[in-house]
Amino acid sequence: MKAVAPLSIAEQMKVLQSREDIATWSLAHLGLPSAWRDTNEEGNTGHCQNAVNQLFTLTRADIEASLAAQGLQPEDLPPTLTKPGSRDGSYFITKGKTQWEYYFQERECRWPSATFTDLGEARKLLLNEWIPIWLDHLRVPCRTKDGKVIESL
């Protein structure tokens, strides 16, 4: 794979915020075979990760700074919903002044969930869930209300 310059932080954030699959996007951007995106084929996961690593060099601090510059908090990022509802999706619900719950809902049933008493810890998890799997190394641990340390639901 021919080395290329990584994207600027602004370009990297634009791709992340587009919600495009960054492995597919990276392969196309580098002119590599789209068939490599089929990670059921041996070797393709490595090809995809290498393509992503060439273009995406941002750090978690870069992501946080970019979102702050845009006036966004992790709960503002799609597809998170901030009001209870009946549709399928991920929800971040404020419960009083000192408690927040993040959960997934499907067919009106909640399945994994985490409750927080520290908004900063809750936002760490929200950002972890927003970061694509190909940038898994940017996820950080956070502490739930009951003291459990998690990185994702």
C-alpha positions as MATLAB code, in Angstrom:
seq = 'MKAVAPLSIAEQMKVLQSREDIATWSLAHLGLPSAWRDTNEEGNTGHCQNAVNQLFTLTRADIEASLAAQGLQPEDLPPTLTKPGSRDGSYFITKGKTQWEYYFQERECRWPSATFTDLGEARKLLLNEWIPIWLDHLRVPCRTKDGKVIESL';
ca = [
       0.000    0.000    0.000;
       1.488    3.329   -1.073;
       1.850    5.803    1.796;
      -0.197    8.974    1.502;
      -0.528   12.011    3.717;
      -3.277   11.750    6.326;
      -6.318   13.950    6.027;
      -6.434   17.213    7.965;
      -8.245   17.049   11.302;
     -11.118   19.041    9.766;
     -11.384   16.548    6.883;
     -11.231   13.606    9.265;
     -14.020   15.090   11.371;
     -16.108   15.768    8.273;
     -15.927   12.078    7.334;
     -16.698   10.965   10.909;
     -19.679   13.295   11.128;
     -20.997   12.084    7.766;
     -21.526    8.664    9.406;
     -20.059    7.002    6.329;
     -18.298    3.722    6.954;
     -14.725    4.943    7.288;
     -13.204    1.670    6.085;
     -15.206    1.815    2.857;
     -14.475    5.536    2.522;
     -10.735    5.021    3.146;
     -10.413    2.215    0.602;
     -12.167    4.343   -2.035;
     -10.133    7.455   -1.176;
      -6.899    5.484   -1.553;
      -8.052    3.798   -4.779;
      -7.893    0.337   -3.204;
     -10.202   -2.557   -4.095;
     -13.691   -2.148   -2.655;
     -13.821   -5.954   -2.286;
     -11.402   -5.569    0.619;
     -14.307   -4.230    2.694;
     -15.644   -7.784    2.958;
     -14.006   -8.610    6.272;
     -15.285  -12.184    6.101;
     -12.423  -12.784    3.665;
      -9.052  -13.499    5.248;
      -6.694  -10.526    5.301;
      -9.332   -7.923    4.538;
      -9.697   -6.674    8.099;
      -5.987   -5.832    8.032;
      -6.329   -4.095    4.663;
      -9.209   -1.982    5.966;
      -7.449   -1.093    9.208;
      -4.276   -0.106    7.325;
      -6.268    2.130    4.971;
      -8.031    3.821    7.894;
      -4.760    4.238    9.797;
      -3.149    5.997    6.821;
      -5.871    8.632    6.654;
      -7.186    8.971   10.211;
      -4.603   10.175   12.698;
      -6.801   12.266   14.949;
      -6.736   11.819   18.697;
      -9.597   11.812   21.137;
      -8.553   15.344   22.143;
      -8.839   16.370   18.472;
     -12.387   14.982   18.332;
     -13.391   16.709   21.559;
     -11.850   20.033   20.460;
     -13.517   19.873   17.049;
     -16.926   19.161   18.575;
     -16.464   21.960   21.127;
     -15.506   24.378   18.325;
     -18.778   23.428   16.613;
     -20.705   23.930   19.853;
     -21.574   20.234   20.066;
     -21.650   17.879   23.030;
     -21.541   14.091   22.562;
     -25.282   13.878   23.240;
     -25.870   16.171   20.247;
     -24.359   13.640   17.843;
     -26.579   11.427   15.740;
     -28.183    9.016   16.205;
     -28.579    9.666   19.968;
     -32.009   10.834   21.076;
     -32.320   12.986   24.200;
     -36.037   12.604   24.889;
     -37.752    9.297   25.738;
     -39.626    7.835   22.807;
     -41.024    4.656   21.368;
     -38.801    4.259   18.328;
     -35.740    2.040   18.093;
     -32.437    3.733   18.771;
     -30.008    4.993   21.370;
     -31.211    7.338   24.091;
     -29.438    9.672   26.509;
     -31.940   10.800   29.105;
     -31.425   13.299   31.900;
     -33.013   12.101   35.132;
     -33.074   15.044   37.502;
     -30.043   17.253   37.994;
     -27.487   14.597   38.845;
     -28.316   11.446   36.946;
     -28.115   10.438   33.288;
     -29.062    7.200   31.589;
     -27.827    5.918   28.250;
     -29.557    2.934   26.686;
     -30.487    1.215   23.451;
     -34.113    0.530   22.698;
     -35.583   -1.942   20.278;
     -39.280   -2.731   19.886;
     -39.933   -0.455   22.857;
     -37.702   -2.602   25.104;
     -34.468   -1.329   26.615;
     -31.581   -3.689   26.532;
     -28.084   -2.579   27.479;
     -28.056    0.534   29.601;
     -25.797    2.497   31.915;
     -26.661    5.119   34.511;
     -24.254    7.889   35.478;
     -24.028   10.459   38.271;
     -21.185   12.314   36.518;
     -22.058   14.018   33.226;
     -18.408   13.961   32.139;
     -18.269   10.182   32.534;
     -21.552    9.815   30.625;
     -20.193   11.945   27.794;
     -17.089    9.753   27.598;
     -19.345    6.762   26.919;
     -21.442    8.669   24.376;
     -18.304    9.626   22.476;
     -17.009    6.049   22.716;
     -20.240    4.809   21.141;
     -20.012    7.426   18.375;
     -16.387    6.626   17.446;
     -16.284    4.033   14.641;
     -14.954    0.567   15.408;
     -12.011    1.254   13.094;
     -10.873    3.925   15.597;
     -11.443    1.670   18.591;
      -8.105    2.736   20.108;
      -9.653    6.163   20.842;
     -12.206    4.762   23.288;
     -11.594    5.464   26.967;
     -12.961    3.912   30.168;
     -15.731    5.652   32.083;
     -17.367    5.015   35.442;
     -21.094    4.351   35.862;
     -23.276    5.279   38.830;
     -22.597    1.910   40.487;
     -18.818    2.284   40.023;
     -18.484   -0.137   37.124;
     -15.810    0.844   34.580;
     -16.960    0.377   30.980;
     -15.936    1.462   27.484;
     -19.140    0.557   25.641;
     -22.557   -0.988   26.158;
];
